[in-house]
Amino acid sequence: MEVDWRDLLEGARRDLQWETERRSLSETLSPAAALADEFLPLRPNATSDLMRALSEASEFAGLRILIDNCDSRTWPAWRTFLRDWATITKSAARHRRTVFCVIVRGVSPKEMPTFDDGLSVRFWCGIASPADVSLFASLLFEDAPYSALERAVAASVCSSLAQWDPAVVEYLRNESLQTILEPTAALRRLASLLEWNTEKIRARGPDWPAGQCDLKDGAFREHACVHALLDARDAIERLIWTGQLSVLLPFIEERRRDYVGLLRAAKVRLVDSQDRPLRVEDLEIGEIDHHVRANRLQLPPELLAALGPLKRMRDRLSHLKSVGYELLTHPAIYRLNAQLIGRPENEPKWNLPTTG
């Protein structure tokens, strides 16, 4: 990711009123030696004395120094220096304390210092947020050749699989709906295009600089392609389930309310196994299916045919299982969804049921 650090520097100057010194790193000198070489012409030889000399020198007091090209090669030395500097200058007056802002690139967040080191870490969030990826997926699938429900599910599943990586959405957009719902093979192909090596991942773990893992929701998550390479089917299944949940549960609940409205309007008396009356409003979709069939209620054909698939969808989602391609594209669900979209909002959806 390319970032214009001049904007960050200008922001620091404007908002924090910093007089900032911008410095490049030396790969041959230690941080203390490089700083002392520039700011202190006469200096002791020992590194410990260099640190002390820098902290006591008036020429090096009250500065704000921005280091903007620290990478995996130079970071270990700078981390040690910054930790020691924080310890030495802890008791110094704030106006005399020189502060460093080090922009670190290509280094795992796991290698950042802790609060105990006396240092503050601000992660630059260079990944897309879940909201960004969700919106991107919705726009990308806007003209997909599926039903409205299938489009919403496909976009949400791709967004969930992508996590922080919009490239996953772009890649899966060219695949079929069945592949999106069974994405392991496609994710392995994408991993091959990215030149991710299964053996290296198994031996060393996911590589953060390569984008194989990242910090999401306060925890490190592995890329979906890594799950595919490691054959972590449960992890992929959970991502698919998460994506489906936000679309299918509201859809099933809306259909449940449609059934409840019909049963309430028809004034059908429903009882439990002990002949106690039931509140229609409290019935889940599976209970509605049972009572409709037990009482031989004559629902419109599309409603009656959809009850079973809706119940199976609800059962799978409630047991943390994703809905497969065959069930999602069940003809009864397709017809039900098509009829809902085709009717004006102020027109009754269905006729009232009758008892058989």
HELIX and SHEET records of a PDB file:
HELIX    1   1 TRP A    5  LEU A   16  1                                  12    
HELIX    2   2 PRO A   31  PHE A   39  1                                   9    
HELIX    3   3 THR A   47  GLU A   56  1                                  10    
HELIX    4   4 SER A   58  PHE A   60  5                                   3    
HELIX    5   5 TRP A   75  ILE A   88  1                                  14    
HELIX    6   6 ARG A   94  ARG A   96  5                                   3    
HELIX    7   7 PRO A  109  GLU A  111  5                                   3    
HELIX    8   8 PHE A  115  ASP A  117  5                                   3    
HELIX    9   9 PRO A  130  LEU A  140  1                                  11    
HELIX   10  10 ALA A  148  ALA A  162  1                                  15    
HELIX   11  11 PRO A  166  ARG A  173  1                                   8    
HELIX   12  12 LEU A  177  LEU A  181  1                                   5    
HELIX   13  13 THR A  184  LEU A  193  1                                  10    
HELIX   14  14 THR A  198  ARG A  204  1                                   7    
HELIX   15  15 ALA A  224  LEU A  229  1                                   6    
HELIX   16  16 ARG A  233  ALA A  265  1                                  33    
HELIX   17  17 VAL A  280  ASP A  282  5                                   3    
HELIX   18  18 ILE A  285  ALA A  294  1                                  10    
HELIX   19  19 PRO A  301  SER A  318  1                                  18    
HELIX   20  20 TYR A  325  LEU A  328  1                                   4    
HELIX   21  21 PRO A  331  GLY A  342  1                                  12    
SHEET    1   A 3 THR A  20  ARG A  23  0                                        
SHEET    2   A 3 ARG A  64  CYS A  70  1                                        
SHEET    3   A 3 VAL A  99  VAL A 104  1                                        
SHEET    1   B 2 CYS A 213  LYS A 216  0                                        
SHEET    2   B 2 ALA A 219  GLU A 222 -1                                        
SHEET    1   C 2 LEU A 297  GLN A 298  0                                        
SHEET    2   C 2 THR A 354  THR A 355 -1                                        
END                                                                             
